[in-house]
Amino acid sequence: MIETSSDILNIIIAISIFGLVFFICWAIFYLTMMLRQIFKIAKEMRNRTHKIDEIINLIKKRVEHSVSSLVLISEGMKKLVDIIKDKNKNKK
């Protein structure tokens, strides 16, 4: 089987190539796992920012609605005060 030194050299070269290929495959596997984690984290952050955006829009709508209600209430109070003033003037 092993007759000359060139046979030993060829076996060592084959083992070295196998080791190199194994290391490259291992590195590619870990690189893909890291990229997969990065994409999962990016997707999660995208979902969180979307939820935060929805909450901010909801708060904005509620504030706008309450402001419009306050304007109506203040106008109603002004009219009520005017009516009370007119009644007080009429009594005097």
C-alpha positions in Angstrom: 0.0 0.0 0.0 2.6 2.6 1.1 5.6 1.9 -1.1 7.3 5.2 -1.5 7.6 8.5 0.1 5.4 10.1 -2.6 2.5 7.8 -1.4 3.0 9.2 2.1 3.0 12.7 0.7 -0.2 12.1 -1.2 -1.9 10.7 1.9 -0.8 13.7 3.9 -2.0 16.1 1.2 -5.4 14.3 1.1 -5.7 14.6 4.9 -4.7 18.2 4.8 -7.2 19.0 2.0 -10.0 17.1 4.0 -9.1 19.2 7.1 -9.2 22.4 5.1 -12.5 21.6 3.5 -13.9 20.6 6.9 -12.8 23.9 8.5 -14.3 25.9 5.6 -17.6 24.1 5.8 -17.6 24.7 9.6 -16.9 28.4 9.1 -19.6 28.7 6.5 -22.1 27.0 8.8 -21.4 29.3 11.7 -21.4 32.3 9.3 -24.9 31.4 8.1 -26.1 30.8 11.7 -24.8 34.3 12.7 -26.6 35.8 9.7 -29.8 34.0 10.5 -29.7 35.4 14.1 -29.0 38.9 12.7 -32.0 38.6 10.4 -34.2 37.4 13.3 -33.1 40.3 15.4 -33.7 42.8 12.6 -37.2 41.3 12.0 -38.0 41.5 15.8 -36.8 45.2 15.9 -38.9 46.0 12.9 -42.0 44.5 14.6 -41.3 46.4 17.8 -40.8 49.7 16.0 -44.1 49.1 14.1 -45.9 48.5 17.4 -44.3 51.7 18.9 -45.5 53.6 15.8 -49.0 52.3 16.2 -49.0 53.3 19.9 -47.8 56.8 19.0 -50.5 57.2 16.3 -53.2 56.0 18.8 -52.0 58.5 21.4 -51.9 61.2 18.8 -55.5 60.4 17.7 -56.7 60.4 21.3 -55.0 63.7 22.0 -56.5 65.3 18.9 -60.0 64.0 19.8 -59.7 65.3 23.4 -58.5 68.7 22.1 -61.5 69.0 19.8 -63.8 68.0 22.7 -62.2 70.6 24.9 -62.8 73.2 22.3 -66.5 72.3 22.2 -66.7 72.2 26.0 -65.1 75.6 26.3 -67.5 77.1 23.7 -70.4 75.6 25.6 -69.1 77.1 28.9 -68.8 80.5 27.3 -72.3 80.4 26.0 -73.6 79.2 29.4 -71.7 82.1 31.1 -73.2 84.6 28.6 -76.7 83.3 29.3 -76.2 83.5 33.1 -74.9 87.1 32.7 -77.9 88.1 30.6 -80.3 86.6 33.1 -78.6 88.4 35.9 -78.8 91.7 34.0 -82.5 91.1 33.3 -83.2 90.5 37.0 -81.5 93.8 38.0 
